[in-house]
C-alpha cells in the first residue's frame, strides 16, 4: 500500500473545497501531534480528546482564514490547538471539573502518538534541554506549559521584548538542531 503525501497547498485546497479527503488526511497525519500539544496543557485525557475534536472542527470551519504569509499550515493548526487547550484550561467548566475529581486522571506523555512519534518527541524534549538555561525556561513554559509570552514575562519578571527575543533565538537554534528529524511535531518551529 502506497502512502499518499499531500503538500500543505493541496491539503488547504481540499479543505477550502470542503472535501472530506483533506479532513481525513489532516486527522490521520496530524491528530497525534495536535493531541500531544493539547494533552501537555490540559493534562486530562477526556478533556484533551474533546479539545482535539473542537480543534479539527475549527480547522475545518476556518480554513478560509488561513494566511500563508503569517505561518505555515502546520504552525497555524498547532496554534489553534494550543490556544484551544489554553482556553479550555481557563474555562469555568474545566475548573469545576477539577474541583469535583477525587483522583487525578494523569496520563502518559505518549498517548495518541505512534512509537516513532513518541520517540521523536522525547528526542525533541532532550534537544530543548541542551539549550541555554534562559532559552530552555522560556521554551518549556511556552510550548510545554502552555503560557503566553505575556504570562512568561510576568512570571519571570522580565520585559516582554526580552521574552520575544529569547523565544525567537531559541527557535532558530532549535530549527538547526532538529534538521535531522523527518517527522517533527514541534509545534513552535519557525516557518
Secondary structure, DSSP 4 states (H G I P E B T S, - for coil): -PPP---HHHHHHHHHTT-HHHHHHHHHHHHHHHHHHHHHHH--HHHHHHHHHHHHHHHHHTGGG--TTT--HHHHHHHHHHHHHHHHHHSHHHHHHHHH-SS-----TTTTS-HHHHHHHHHHHHHHTTS-HHHHHHHIIIIIS---HHHHHHHHT--HHHHHHHHHHHHHHHHHHTTT-SS---TT---
